[in-house]
Amino acid sequence: MAAKFTVYLDKAKQYRFSLKASNGEIIASSEAYTDKKSAFKGIASIQKNAVVAKIVDETGESKVPQKTGQKPSAARANTAAVRKQSPK
């Protein structure tokens, strides 16, 4: 099963969405929206912009975690990209 967005009403009758991983774990949650259309626009924005979003490490730590199952050469490329984005 692939990741999926779920849209729901919270206790205050506001629309929210969650992004769930393929194992069902929630990996992101939205702010509250007053109408359903705005929640769907929020999802569309994430789908469009997350693909090109850069990772900026603001932790101040020098190590970058390697993704599980990632080839070492890809990990080195990601580390270099993240370090270029890190604040000095």
C-alpha positions in Angstrom: 0.0 0.0 0.0 1.3 3.5 -0.8 1.3 6.5 1.4 -2.0 8.4 1.5 -3.6 11.7 2.7 -6.6 11.5 4.9 -9.0 14.4 5.4 -11.1 14.7 8.6 -13.1 17.0 10.9 -11.5 17.7 14.3 -13.4 18.3 17.5 -13.9 22.0 16.7 -15.4 21.0 13.3 -12.4 22.3 11.4 -10.9 20.4 8.5 -7.5 18.8 8.8 -5.4 16.3 6.9 -2.8 13.8 7.7 -0.2 12.1 5.6 0.1 8.5 6.5 3.0 6.2 5.5 2.4 2.9 3.8 2.4 1.2 7.3 -0.4 3.5 8.5 1.8 5.7 10.7 1.0 9.4 10.6 4.1 11.2 9.3 2.6 14.7 8.9 -0.4 16.6 10.1 -1.9 19.9 8.8 -3.2 23.0 10.5 -6.9 23.5 10.8 -8.9 24.8 7.8 -12.4 26.3 7.9 -13.5 24.7 4.7 -12.8 21.4 3.0 -11.7 23.0 -0.2 -8.8 24.7 1.6 -7.7 21.4 3.1 -7.6 19.9 -0.4 -5.6 22.9 -1.6 -3.1 22.3 1.2 -2.7 18.7 0.1 -2.2 19.8 -3.5 0.5 22.3 -2.4 2.4 19.6 -0.5 2.2 17.3 -3.5 3.6 20.0 -5.8 6.2 21.5 -3.5 7.6 18.7 -1.5 9.1 17.1 -4.6 11.6 19.9 -5.0 11.9 21.0 -1.3 15.4 21.2 0.0 16.5 19.8 3.4 17.9 22.4 5.7 19.7 21.1 8.8 19.3 23.6 11.6 20.4 21.2 14.4 24.1 22.3 14.4 25.1 18.7 14.3 27.7 17.6 11.7 26.4 14.1 11.1 23.6 13.5 8.6 21.6 10.3 9.1 21.7 7.8 6.2 18.3 6.6 5.0 17.6 2.9 5.4 18.2 1.0 2.2 20.0 3.9 0.5 23.1 3.2 -1.5 26.2 4.7 0.0 26.9 6.9 -3.0 23.4 8.4 -2.7 23.9 9.0 1.0 27.2 10.9 0.3 25.4 13.0 -2.3 22.6 13.8 0.2 25.1 14.6 2.9 26.9 17.1 0.6 23.6 18.7 -0.4 22.4 19.1 3.2 25.8 20.5 4.3 25.6 23.1 1.6 22.2 24.2 3.0 23.3 24.2 6.6 23.6 27.6 8.3 27.1 28.6 9.4 
